[in-house]
Amino acid sequence: MTAAQHQSLALRSAGDLASARRLLTDAIVTARPTYGEDHPEVLGSAHLLARLHREADDPAAARRVLEEAYAAGERRRGDADPLMLALSFDLAGVAEELGNRHEARRNYTRVATAGPAVLGPEHPAVRAARSYLGGSAAAPAGPLPDPAALAGPTMSLPAVPAPRAPQAPPPPPVPGAPRPGPPAPAVPGSEWAPQPAPPHFGVPQSGVPQPARPGPAPAHPYRASSGWAPPPAAGPG
């Protein structure tokens, strides 16, 4: 199912929304006998298919897919499930598009009631549901919900990156100014080389070798030669 989802999204990105919807519909029908109609992959693919239907301006088809998926998952999952909350959120948006305010409120109530404990009280879907139920003039962000609103519990449609701004041409050279030389070639692996340690206070920095100072005596006279003494701690690897 994951491969079918990626293929449908690739077709969508290429502008072939009809083929994307058809491919995902066939994949869901084929997977149901093997995985079960309430399998998370099947329900997640249905949720993605409904969003593709809505993007194609077919809210009726989206409602049909979402209602079938919710009925299949409700038997074993219940409302306090991230995927079921994702289906409820989109069911509410589709109902609002189709003018069914009662159905929209019923599904947004599911999200507002069970969502805070599952998704968090500040999750975008929870906040949008509460805003709608609180009498806000606008439903959540236009006819289509924000794809990032449910990025946690389900797959979200990829955002199209904004075009890059053209780079300004470099300024003209100043007459008589020295030209910078070519940059020094980077040594492969130099970014991973250890940096030199800072000089220690009180340690001579000249190149003259200093006499070694005697170290402290062992704590036990037999510790250094005893075979039962614990080995010295290894340095950091």
C-alpha positions in Angstrom: 0.0 0.0 0.0 2.9 2.4 0.7 4.2 1.9 -2.9 0.7 2.7 -4.3 0.5 5.8 -2.2 3.9 7.0 -3.4 2.9 6.2 -7.0 -0.4 8.1 -6.8 1.4 11.1 -5.3 4.0 11.0 -8.1 1.1 11.0 -10.6 -0.5 13.9 -8.8 2.8 15.9 -8.8 3.0 15.2 -12.6 -0.5 16.7 -13.0 -2.3 13.5 -13.7 -4.8 13.6 -10.9 -7.2 11.3 -12.6 -4.7 8.5 -12.9 -3.6 9.1 -9.3 -7.2 8.6 -8.0 -7.8 5.5 -10.2 -4.5 3.9 -9.1 -5.2 4.4 -5.4 -8.8 3.2 -5.8 -7.7 0.0 -7.4 -5.0 -0.6 -4.8 -7.5 -0.2 -1.9 -10.0 -2.7 -3.6 -7.2 -5.2 -4.1 -5.8 -4.8 -0.5 -9.0 -5.2 1.4 -9.4 -9.0 1.1 -5.7 -9.5 2.1 -5.2 -6.9 4.8 -8.7 -6.4 6.0 -10.8 -3.3 5.5 -9.8 -1.8 8.9 -6.1 -2.3 8.4 -4.1 1.0 9.0 -2.6 0.9 5.5 -6.0 0.5 4.0 -7.6 3.3 6.1 -4.6 5.6 5.5 -4.9 5.0 1.7 -8.6 5.8 1.8 -7.9 9.0 3.7 -5.3 10.0 1.0 -7.8 9.1 -1.8 -10.4 11.3 -0.2 -8.0 14.2 -0.3 -7.3 13.6 -3.9 -11.0 13.6 -4.7 -11.4 16.9 -2.9 -8.5 18.3 -4.8 -10.2 17.2 -8.0 -13.3 19.1 -6.8 -15.3 15.9 -6.2 -16.5 16.2 -2.5 -19.2 13.6 -3.0 -16.7 11.0 -3.9 -14.5 12.0 -1.0 -17.5 11.7 1.4 -18.2 8.2 0.1 -14.7 7.0 0.6 -14.4 8.6 4.1 -17.7 7.2 5.3 -16.7 3.7 4.2 -13.3 4.0 5.8 -14.8 5.3 9.1 -17.4 2.6 9.2 -14.7 0.0 8.7 -12.4 1.4 11.4 -15.0 2.3 14.0 -15.7 -1.4 14.8 -12.3 -2.0 16.3 -10.7 1.4 16.8 -13.1 3.9 18.2 -12.9 7.7 18.2 -9.8 7.9 20.3 -7.5 6.8 17.5 -5.3 9.2 15.5 -6.3 7.7 12.1 -10.0 7.8 13.1 -9.6 11.4 14.1 -8.1 12.2 10.7 -11.1 10.6 9.0 -13.5 12.6 11.2 -11.7 15.8 10.5 -11.9 15.4 6.7 -15.5 14.1 7.0 -16.4 17.4 8.7 -14.7 19.4 6.0 -16.5 17.6 3.3 -19.8 18.0 5.0 -19.2 21.7 5.3 -18.4 21.9 1.6 -21.6 20.1 0.8 -23.7 22.3 3.0 -24.4 19.7 5.7 -23.7 21.8 8.8 -25.2 19.2 11.2 -22.8 16.5 9.9 -19.9 18.9 10.0 -20.6 19.8 13.6 -20.9 16.1 14.6 -17.5 15.2 13.1 -15.8 18.3 14.4 -17.2 17.4 17.9 -15.4 14.1 17.7 -12.1 15.8 17.0 -12.6 18.5 19.7 -13.6 15.9 22.3 -11.1 13.1 21.7 -8.4 15.0 20.0 -6.8 16.9 22.9 -5.9 13.6 24.7 -4.6 11.9 21.5 -3.1 14.7 19.4 -2.6 17.4 22.1 -4.7 20.5 22.9 -2.7 22.7 20.5 -2.8 20.4 17.5 -4.0 22.3 14.4 -6.9 19.9 13.9 -8.1 20.3 17.4 -7.9 24.1 17.3 -9.7 24.2 14.0 -12.5 22.0 15.3 -12.9 24.1 18.4 -12.9 27.3 16.3 -15.7 25.9 14.1 -17.8 24.7 17.1 -17.3 28.0 18.8 -19.2 29.9 16.1 -16.3 31.1 14.0 -17.5 32.6 10.8 -15.1 30.5 8.7 -14.5 26.7 8.6 -10.9 25.5 8.8 -8.8 27.3 6.2 -10.9 27.2 3.0 -12.5 24.3 1.2 -9.5 22.0 1.7 -7.9 21.5 5.2 -4.4 22.5 5.7 -2.3 19.4 4.8 0.0 20.1 7.8 -2.9 19.9 10.2 -2.8 16.1 10.3 0.8 15.5 9.5 1.1 13.4 12.6 -1.6 10.8 12.4 -1.8 10.3 8.7 0.0 11.0 5.4 -0.2 14.6 4.2 0.0 15.8 0.7 3.4 17.3 -0.2 3.7 21.0 -0.4 4.9 22.5 -3.7 8.1 24.5 -3.0 8.0 28.2 -3.9 10.1 29.2 -6.9 13.6 30.6 -6.0 14.2 34.3 -6.4 16.7 35.1 -9.2 20.1 35.9 -7.8 21.5 39.4 -8.2 24.5 39.8 -10.6 27.8 40.3 -8.8 28.9 44.0 -8.6 31.4 45.2 -11.2 35.1 45.2 -10.1 36.6 48.4 -8.8 39.5 49.7 -11.0 42.8 49.3 -9.3 41.4 47.1 -6.4 43.4 43.8 -5.9 41.6 40.8 -7.0 41.1 38.0 -4.5 43.1 34.9 -5.2 41.6 31.5 -5.7 40.3 29.8 -2.5 42.6 27.2 -0.9 41.6 23.7 -1.9 39.8 21.9 0.9 41.6 18.9 2.3 39.4 15.8 2.1 38.3 14.9 5.6 39.5 18.2 7.1 36.1 18.9 8.5 36.4 15.8 10.7 40.0 16.6 11.9 40.3 17.3 15.6 40.9 20.9 16.5 44.2 21.8 18.4 43.7 21.9 22.1 44.0 25.4 23.7 47.3 26.0 25.7 47.1 25.1 29.4 47.8 27.8 31.9 51.2 27.4 33.4 52.6 25.0 30.8 55.6 26.4 28.9 54.9 26.9 25.2 58.5 26.8 24.1 59.9 23.9 22.1 62.3 23.1 25.0 61.4 19.7 26.5 60.6 19.8 30.2 61.6 17.2 32.7 58.9 14.8 33.5 57.4 15.0 36.9 57.0 11.9 39.0 53.4 10.6 39.1 51.5 9.8 42.3 52.2 6.5 43.9 49.6 3.7 43.5 47.0 3.6 46.2 47.8 -0.1 46.9 51.3 -1.6 46.7 50.0 -4.6 44.8 47.5 -2.9 42.6 49.8 -2.4 39.7 50.9 -6.0 39.5 47.9 -7.8 40.9 46.0 -9.9 38.4 42.7 -9.2 40.1 43.0 -5.5 40.0 40.5 -3.9 37.6 41.9 -2.8 34.3 42.4 0.9 33.8 39.4 2.6 32.3 39.6 2.9 28.6 39.8 6.4 27.1 36.9 7.7 25.0 36.7 5.8 21.7 
